[in-house]
Amino acid sequence: MPKQPPPRPEPLDPPMVPFALAGMAAWAVVGLVLLLFRDRLAAAGHENWLWICLAGFLWGFPGLAVMMRHDAHRRRRRAAS
């Protein structure tokens, strides 16, 4: 008697907005911590790290918009089935 393969599990489809918010919060916290060490960063030639944190935080807004749209489609998909 041939063995039947186990059923395939459903793919994960978690809400994505919390991930976008967590990423933005992480960039903000790191930027604020680095702001405390601004003089040391400038002395070491790493003052661009603050700009990198700002860019990461600001790029989070388009990412957040995309994730909000993704979650809205996800809710519609689940409501339709």
PALUMKOL-33141 format. One record per residue (C-alpha): residue number from 1; residue in three letters; x, y, z. Coordinates in Angstrom, 3 decimals, always signed. Example, Ala and Ser with C-alpha at 12.3 -4.5 7.8 and 13.67 -1.06 7.14 Angstrom:
BEGIN
<rec n="1" res="ALA" X="+12.300" Y="-4.500" Z="+7.800"/>
<rec n="2" res="SER" X="+13.670" Y="-1.060" Z="+7.140"/>
This chain:
BEGIN
<rec n="1" res="MET" X="+0.000" Y="+0.000" Z="+0.000"/>
<rec n="2" res="PRO" X="+1.640" Y="+3.312" Z="-1.055"/>
<rec n="3" res="LYS" X="+2.110" Y="+5.880" Z="+1.635"/>
<rec n="4" res="GLN" X="+0.284" Y="+9.155" Z="+1.116"/>
<rec n="5" res="PRO" X="+2.366" Y="+12.300" Z="+1.528"/>
<rec n="6" res="PRO" X="+1.357" Y="+14.557" Z="+4.391"/>
<rec n="7" res="PRO" X="-0.861" Y="+17.509" Z="+3.457"/>
<rec n="8" res="ARG" X="+0.937" Y="+20.720" Z="+2.572"/>
<rec n="9" res="PRO" X="+0.736" Y="+23.355" Z="+5.294"/>
<rec n="10" res="GLU" X="-0.833" Y="+26.679" Z="+4.464"/>
<rec n="11" res="PRO" X="+1.742" Y="+29.429" Z="+3.799"/>
<rec n="12" res="LEU" X="+2.229" Y="+31.992" Z="+6.524"/>
<rec n="13" res="ASP" X="+0.612" Y="+35.335" Z="+5.807"/>
<rec n="14" res="PRO" X="+1.152" Y="+37.479" Z="+8.903"/>
<rec n="15" res="PRO" X="+0.241" Y="+41.158" Z="+9.112"/>
<rec n="16" res="MET" X="+3.237" Y="+43.140" Z="+7.866"/>
<rec n="17" res="VAL" X="+2.590" Y="+46.606" Z="+9.350"/>
<rec n="18" res="PRO" X="+4.116" Y="+45.657" Z="+12.736"/>
<rec n="19" res="PHE" X="+7.328" Y="+44.604" Z="+10.980"/>
<rec n="20" res="ALA" X="+7.549" Y="+47.949" Z="+9.167"/>
<rec n="21" res="LEU" X="+6.890" Y="+49.853" Z="+12.397"/>
<rec n="22" res="ALA" X="+9.477" Y="+47.792" Z="+14.261"/>
<rec n="23" res="GLY" X="+12.072" Y="+48.527" Z="+11.596"/>
<rec n="24" res="MET" X="+11.343" Y="+52.244" Z="+11.733"/>
<rec n="25" res="ALA" X="+11.524" Y="+52.193" Z="+15.527"/>
<rec n="26" res="ALA" X="+14.848" Y="+50.347" Z="+15.406"/>
<rec n="27" res="TRP" X="+16.367" Y="+52.963" Z="+13.059"/>
<rec n="28" res="ALA" X="+15.022" Y="+55.759" Z="+15.269"/>
<rec n="29" res="VAL" X="+16.396" Y="+54.255" Z="+18.474"/>
<rec n="30" res="VAL" X="+19.812" Y="+53.591" Z="+16.944"/>
<rec n="31" res="GLY" X="+19.873" Y="+57.121" Z="+15.549"/>
<rec n="32" res="LEU" X="+19.011" Y="+58.619" Z="+18.921"/>
<rec n="33" res="VAL" X="+21.689" Y="+56.539" Z="+20.654"/>
<rec n="34" res="LEU" X="+24.262" Y="+57.569" Z="+18.062"/>
<rec n="35" res="LEU" X="+23.191" Y="+61.182" Z="+18.506"/>
<rec n="36" res="LEU" X="+24.474" Y="+60.953" Z="+22.086"/>
<rec n="37" res="PHE" X="+27.897" Y="+60.000" Z="+20.698"/>
<rec n="38" res="ARG" X="+27.920" Y="+62.585" Z="+17.895"/>
<rec n="39" res="ASP" X="+31.283" Y="+64.087" Z="+18.937"/>
<rec n="40" res="ARG" X="+32.999" Y="+60.695" Z="+19.090"/>
<rec n="41" res="LEU" X="+31.539" Y="+59.719" Z="+15.729"/>
<rec n="42" res="ALA" X="+32.786" Y="+62.956" Z="+14.153"/>
<rec n="43" res="ALA" X="+36.247" Y="+62.460" Z="+15.637"/>
<rec n="44" res="ALA" X="+36.396" Y="+58.938" Z="+14.198"/>
<rec n="45" res="GLY" X="+35.085" Y="+60.068" Z="+10.803"/>
<rec n="46" res="HIS" X="+31.756" Y="+58.241" Z="+11.173"/>
<rec n="47" res="GLU" X="+29.353" Y="+61.175" Z="+11.280"/>
<rec n="48" res="ASN" X="+27.576" Y="+59.705" Z="+8.247"/>
<rec n="49" res="TRP" X="+26.163" Y="+56.961" Z="+10.496"/>
<rec n="50" res="LEU" X="+23.591" Y="+59.459" Z="+11.773"/>
<rec n="51" res="TRP" X="+22.519" Y="+60.194" Z="+8.189"/>
<rec n="52" res="ILE" X="+22.275" Y="+56.465" Z="+7.511"/>
<rec n="53" res="CYS" X="+19.909" Y="+56.090" Z="+10.483"/>
<rec n="54" res="LEU" X="+17.836" Y="+59.021" Z="+9.271"/>
<rec n="55" res="ALA" X="+17.654" Y="+57.535" Z="+5.780"/>
<rec n="56" res="GLY" X="+16.619" Y="+54.151" Z="+7.194"/>
<rec n="57" res="PHE" X="+13.880" Y="+55.775" Z="+9.234"/>
<rec n="58" res="LEU" X="+12.615" Y="+57.900" Z="+6.338"/>
<rec n="59" res="TRP" X="+12.653" Y="+54.944" Z="+3.892"/>
<rec n="60" res="GLY" X="+10.409" Y="+53.230" Z="+6.421"/>
<rec n="61" res="PHE" X="+7.506" Y="+55.499" Z="+5.439"/>
<rec n="62" res="PRO" X="+7.201" Y="+54.199" Z="+1.866"/>
<rec n="63" res="GLY" X="+7.714" Y="+50.700" Z="+3.248"/>
<rec n="64" res="LEU" X="+4.953" Y="+51.277" Z="+5.777"/>
<rec n="65" res="ALA" X="+2.617" Y="+52.448" Z="+3.011"/>
<rec n="66" res="VAL" X="+3.365" Y="+49.317" Z="+0.981"/>
<rec n="67" res="MET" X="+2.790" Y="+47.084" Z="+4.001"/>
<rec n="68" res="MET" X="-0.505" Y="+48.824" Z="+4.806"/>
<rec n="69" res="ARG" X="-1.636" Y="+48.158" Z="+1.239"/>
<rec n="70" res="HIS" X="-0.448" Y="+44.536" Z="+1.508"/>
<rec n="71" res="ASP" X="-2.409" Y="+44.043" Z="+4.720"/>
<rec n="72" res="ALA" X="-5.545" Y="+45.558" Z="+3.183"/>
<rec n="73" res="HIS" X="-5.302" Y="+43.085" Z="+0.286"/>
<rec n="74" res="ARG" X="-4.674" Y="+40.305" Z="+2.799"/>
<rec n="75" res="ARG" X="-7.850" Y="+41.202" Z="+4.721"/>
<rec n="76" res="ARG" X="-9.876" Y="+41.257" Z="+1.479"/>
<rec n="77" res="ARG" X="-8.447" Y="+37.881" Z="+0.418"/>
<rec n="78" res="ARG" X="-9.352" Y="+36.316" Z="+3.740"/>
<rec n="79" res="ALA" X="-12.836" Y="+37.844" Z="+3.745"/>
<rec n="80" res="ALA" X="-13.488" Y="+36.480" Z="+0.242"/>
<rec n="81" res="SER" X="-12.610" Y="+32.898" Z="+1.163"/>
